[in-house]
Amino acid sequence: MYEYEYAQIRSAELIRQAEQERQVREAVRSRRAARREAAARSAEHESHIPGLRRLRSNARAA
């Protein structure tokens, strides 16, 4: 009987662990997507400002 109960407990623990790992992957995926969207918005915004790229490259060189 103990072996069956142990197997049930172990199975439940593995299921919880898998769910937690899935949630972590989902959170990482969401953060990456948000960063990509922010970068795309920033790049789009910067493309509408004349001379901004030149100003930034000059600032980096200084």
C-alpha positions as CSV (number, residue, x, y, z in Angstrom):
1,M,0.0,0.0,0.0
2,Y,2.8,2.4,0.8
3,E,4.3,2.0,-2.7
4,Y,1.0,2.9,-4.3
5,E,0.6,6.0,-2.1
6,Y,4.2,7.0,-2.7
7,A,3.7,6.7,-6.5
8,Q,0.6,8.9,-6.2
9,I,2.4,11.5,-4.2
10,R,5.4,11.4,-6.6
11,S,3.0,11.7,-9.6
12,A,1.2,14.7,-8.1
13,E,4.6,16.4,-7.4
14,L,5.8,15.8,-10.9
15,I,2.6,17.3,-12.3
16,R,2.9,20.4,-10.1
17,Q,6.6,20.8,-11.1
18,A,5.7,20.5,-14.8
19,E,2.9,23.1,-14.4
20,Q,5.3,25.5,-12.6
21,E,7.9,25.1,-15.3
22,R,5.3,25.7,-18.0
23,Q,4.2,28.9,-16.2
24,V,7.9,30.1,-16.1
25,R,8.3,29.4,-19.8
26,E,5.1,31.3,-20.5
27,A,6.2,34.3,-18.4
28,V,9.6,34.4,-20.2
29,R,7.9,34.2,-23.6
30,S,5.6,37.0,-22.6
31,R,8.4,39.2,-21.4
32,R,10.4,38.6,-24.6
33,A,7.3,39.5,-26.7
34,A,6.8,42.7,-24.8
35,R,10.5,43.6,-25.2
36,R,10.2,42.9,-29.0
37,E,7.1,45.0,-29.3
38,A,8.7,47.9,-27.3
39,A,11.8,47.8,-29.5
40,A,9.7,47.8,-32.6
41,R,7.6,50.8,-31.4
42,S,10.8,52.6,-30.4
43,A,12.4,51.9,-33.8
44,E,9.3,53.0,-35.6
45,H,9.1,56.2,-33.5
46,E,12.8,57.0,-34.0
47,S,12.4,56.5,-37.8
48,H,10.0,59.5,-37.8
49,I,12.5,61.9,-36.1
50,P,14.9,63.3,-38.7
51,G,18.5,63.3,-37.6
52,L,18.0,61.3,-34.4
53,R,20.2,58.5,-35.6
54,R,23.1,60.9,-36.3
55,L,22.6,62.6,-32.8
56,R,22.8,59.2,-31.1
57,S,25.8,58.0,-33.0
58,N,27.6,61.3,-32.1
59,A,26.7,60.9,-28.5
60,R,28.1,57.4,-28.4
61,A,31.3,58.5,-30.0
62,A,31.8,61.3,-27.4
